[in-house]
Amino acid sequence: MEARLDFFGNAVAAKFARYINSAGKVISDSTLPASTQELVKLRASQINGCGFCTDMHFKDAVHAGETAVRLNLVAAWREATVFTDAERAALELTEQGTRIADAAGGVTDEAWADAAKYYDEDQMAALVSLIALINAYNRMNVIVQQPAGDYQPGQFG
């Protein structure tokens, strides 16, 4: 498969990517645990069917020391015993925030309160921002049919 648009070669797209990558740096520099950030990015990418991002975030997480067992179980996190309660709360918020169109009321108060038990206000801001950001990345890549499989950790910075 070949991408419909060279997102990195087009001036408008590249400028947009630079801006949202800057937003991503704010999140990666936050106190939201890096492992939680990787789990969130992987789960949203799975839900959205973004092969490029699923591949990228799996590889980045492994490169950062995450185990293949945990990463392979992200899609079945409710049944898996390898995630902390905080990670489970973040994954639930991710799923509800990603599937907004599927839920009449959006994110439930229960999901929000559960996550807020484990993350302070700055971490919640980072978590919400990350969910929004990865959904934007997923949509860009799905729309342009960015091929999956060729990404190498560190390729983009």
N, C-alpha and C positions, 0 to 999 in steps of 0.2 A: 504494500500500500504506500502511496505517496501522498504527502500532505497537500491539501487543496490550496494552501497559502503558506509561503515561507514566512512564518511569524517572526523569525529572527533576522530575515533579510529585508523585510518591508519597513520603510522608515516610520510610518505611523504605528504599526504593530510593535516594532522594536522600542519606540519611545514609550508606548503604553506599558510594555513589559518592564521597562526600567522603573517606571513609577510603582507598579504593583510589587516588583521585587524589593523596592525600598520599604514598602509597607510590610513585606514579609520579614525584613531585617528587624523592624520594631518588635515583631512577635518573637523571632528567634532570640533576640536579646532580652526578652522578658524573663520573669521568674517562673513562668509556666514550664514544668519539667520537660526537657527535650524528648524524653521517651513518650510522654503523653502527646506532645506535638506530632511525633511520627505516627503514632497510632491513629490520631484524628485524621491526619492527611491520608493515610492508607484507607481507613474506613470510608471516608467520604468519596474517595476516588473509586473504590469498589462499587459503592451504591450508584454512582454516576456513570459507571461503565467506561471510565477513562483509563484505557490500557497504558498510555504513556505515563500518567501520574502514578498508577498502581505500581508499575515497574520501577519508576524512579524512587518512590518513597520506600518500597520494599528494599531496594539496593542501598539507599542512603541509611536506612535504619540498621541494616546488617553491618554496613561500614562503620556505623557509630557504636556497634556492640550489642544491638538488640538480637535476641535469639530467633532463629527460624521457627521454632515451635510457637512462640507467642505471635509472631507475624502471620504464620499460617492459620492461626486460630482467631484472628481479628474478625473475620466474617461470621464466626460463630461465638462471639464473645460472651453471649448470655449463658451458653452451656459450658464454656471453658473455665477452668479453675486457676488459670495462670495470670489473671489480671487483678489488680487491687480494686478496692471499692471506689477509690478516687478515679482510677482509669475507667471503670465501668460507668461512673457518672458522666465522665467526659465523652465516652463513646455513645451513651444514650442521648446526650445533648447534641452530639454530632449527627446522629441519625435523625433526630427530630428536626434539627436545623437544616439538614440537607433535604429532607422529605417534606418541606413546608406545604407543597401543593397536595400532598396526600393526607394532610391532617387539617380538619376544619378550623381548629383553633391555633395552629402553629405549634410552637414549643409549649408544653404543659408547665403549669406552675410547679408541679411535682418534680419534673426533670430539672427545672431551674434550681429549686430548693435543694435537691440532692447534690447537684454540682457545687452549689454555694457552700455546702457543708465542708468541702475539701479544698476549695480554692478561694483565696482572698479576692478582694475587688479588682486589683490589678491583674491577677491571673484570670479572673472571669472575663475581664475586658480582652485579654490576649486570646482566651479560648474562643470567645464570640468572633473576634476579628479573624482568627485562624480559620474557623468554620466558614465564614464568608469568603475569605481569600481562596481557600482550596476549592470551594465551589466555583469561583470565578475562573481559576486555572482549569478546572475540569471542563467547564463549558467551552472555554476557548479551544482546548485540545480536541474535544469531541466534535465541535463544529467544523474545525479545519481538518479533521481526521489525521491528527498527528500520530505517526506510527509508533508503536511500542517495541521495546526490546533492545534498542541500541544505546540507551543511556548508560553512562559510566559515572560512579560517584565522583563528585568534584567537578563535573563537566561544566557546570554553570556558575562556578565561583568557589 
